[in-house]
Amino acid sequence: MIKPNKRFERDDPPASIACRDRATLVARYKELLTRISNTEKLNLEKWVVRQLLGALGISFKEEEMTGAAEPVDVAFRDARFQVKEILDEGRHRTDEFKNKLKRIEQGQDNSGLLEEYTPLDISFTEIVQLCHSYAKSLESKYGPRERKSIDLLCYFNWHHHFSMVPPTEVFTKEVGFRSLSVVSNRYCAVVYASPNAPALLRDNVGKVFFTSC
């Protein structure tokens, strides 16, 4: 359910509140469509790296994160992150946001702003296992030399799936990349780091951290 903006007064009529909520949501989804466009791709990748660094408690300056030549997306100190967003199978976020925006713009009353929402629980252990399998599937796309210089960072973004229960352990297993890290809506972890991976990743293998997603 849409929560009323704090600026609303108690005597605002429902139609007035719905109108203001609609304007807020229209602006929000237009902004989201801009963020996931190709022109904003680097900013989204930096955001994922920022979530990981913040969770690991690493202090940094924004200018330390820079775009890098393929196959790397974001360079940070001696780390070379390739960021991969993992979505539900068949999910197309651009179409999803466009359809939501259209429904909101065409809505005539509050019912057009309501959407059934039932979060589904998924353990962080399962998330890590899914990301590890995804990482293994990418190994054939890169040569051994490339993989040894890539710090793979998976952003798990399944629709309506949340890690509700704090994880008790982290699935850790070697992959063909220099390192593998996972960021989800609530937790993140460095799943694997080879001996030549950056210290900021090696020192945190197997630990679970809260994120601010």
N, C-alpha and C positions, 0 to 999 in steps of 0.2 A: 504494500500500500504506500502511496506517495505521502511523505510526511510534509505538513505545511511548513512553509518558510517562516523563520522566527520573526520576520517583519510583519506578518499578518496580525491584524488586530482582532480581538474577540468578536467584535460586531461586524466583521466582514461577512457578507452574504456568501453562501456556498458557491454560487455561480462566479463570483469575483475571485474566490480562492482557486477554483478550478481553472479559470483563465490564466491566473498568475502561475499556477503549477505547470500548465501547458507550455507557457512561454519559457519557463525554466528548463523543462525537459527538451523542448525543441532546440534550445541553445546548447544543451548538454550533448545531444546526439549529433548535432552538426560538428561540435568540437571533437567528438570521438571519431567521426568519419574522417576528419582532417588528420587526427593523430595516427590512424592506421593506413593513411595513404603512403604511396612510395616516397613522396617528398619528406615525410616525417619518419621514415623507417629508422634512420640513425638515432633520432631522439627516443624512439620506443626501445631500441636496443640498449641505449645508454640507461634508460629507466630500469631495465631488468638488471643490468650490472650494478646500478646504484642500490637496488634492493639487496643484492647479495653482499656488497661491501658494507652497507649499513648494518645488516644482520650479523656480519662477522665482527663488527665493531672496529672497522678500519677507517681512520680519519683520512680525508683526502680533499683536494681542491678540484672543483669541477673541470678546470682546464687540463687535469691529468688524464681525463678520458677523451680520447680522440678517435675519429674514424680511421679505419685501416684498410689496406688493399685486400681483396679477396685472396684466400677464403676467410680471412679474419674480418670481423665486424667492428669491434671496439678494442683499442689498445689501452691498457692501463698499467703503467710502470712496466714490469717485465711480463705481465700477463697479456695473452692474446686471445680474446674471447670471440668465439663464434656463437651467436645467440640464436636459438631455435625455439619458437613458440609451438607448443603441442596443444592442438585443438581437438575437440571431439571429431570422430570420423564423419566426413560429409558436411561438417559445419563451415559455413562461409560467412565470416564476420561482417564483411562489407554489406552483403545482402541482408543479413540479420539487422544491422543498424538502420539501413535504409528503410526496411519494412516497418521497424518500430517508429521511425521518424514519421513515416507516412500515416500510420495509425494515429499517432498523437496529433499531427496537424489536422487530420480529418475528424477527430473526436468532437462530439457536440456537447458532452457532459462528462461528469466525473468517471462514469463507467469506462470511458475510453482511455482513462489514465491508469486503470487498475489491471494488474496482470498476476495470474496465479503463480506463486513461487513456492516450491517445495525443495529445499536443499537436500542433496544426497550425500551421505557420508562415504568417504573413501579414505583409507588409511594412508599415512605418508609413506609407509613401507611399500604399499602397492604403487603409489605415485613414482617412487624411486625405481622400482622394478620396471615400470612402463617406460620411464626415461632411459634406463639402461638398455632395454631392448631396442628402443629407438636409436640410441647411439650406436649399437652394434649394426643396425641396418644401414647406417651412414658410412661405415668403414670402407665399403667397396667403391664409394664415390671419390675417395681421396687416396693418393699414394702414401706409402709409409712415411716418407719425408715430410709431407704436408701434415699428416696426423700428429707427428711428434712435436709440432709447433702450435697445435690448436688446443686451446682450453675451451672445451665444449660446455655451454651453459644453456640448460633447458628450462624454459618457463612453462610450467604446466598450467593450462588455462581451460580446463573442461568446464562447460556450462553447468552451473548449479551444483557442482561437486566441491565439497569442502572437507578438509581434514579436521574432524570434530574431536577426535581423541588424541591426546599427546602421544607421540611415538616413543616406544621404549628402546628401539634399536634402529640402526640404519643399515640397509642392505648395501654392502660395499663389495665391489668386484671389479677387477681390471677391465678396461676397455682399450680400444686401439688408439685413443687420443691421449694427448699429454695429461689431460685431466677432464673430469666430468663433475659438474655442479648442477644442483636442482633448486629452482625457486618455485614455490607454490603460493597459494593465497595466504597461508598461515605459517608455514615452515620452510626452511631451506637447509641444504647440507652440501658439503663437498663429498661426493661419493667415491671419487678415485683421484689420485694424484701420483704421477710417476716421479721417480727420483729427481728428474730435471725440471719438474713443474715449479712455478713460483712458490716461494716460501709461504706467502699469504694463503695459498691453497693447501700446500702440504701440511702445514701446522694445524689445519682444521678438519682433516679427513675423519669422517665417521661421527662428527659432532652435529647435533641438531640445534638450529637457531630459529627464533621467531622472526617473522618478517612483518613489514607494515603494509603489505598489499591490501 
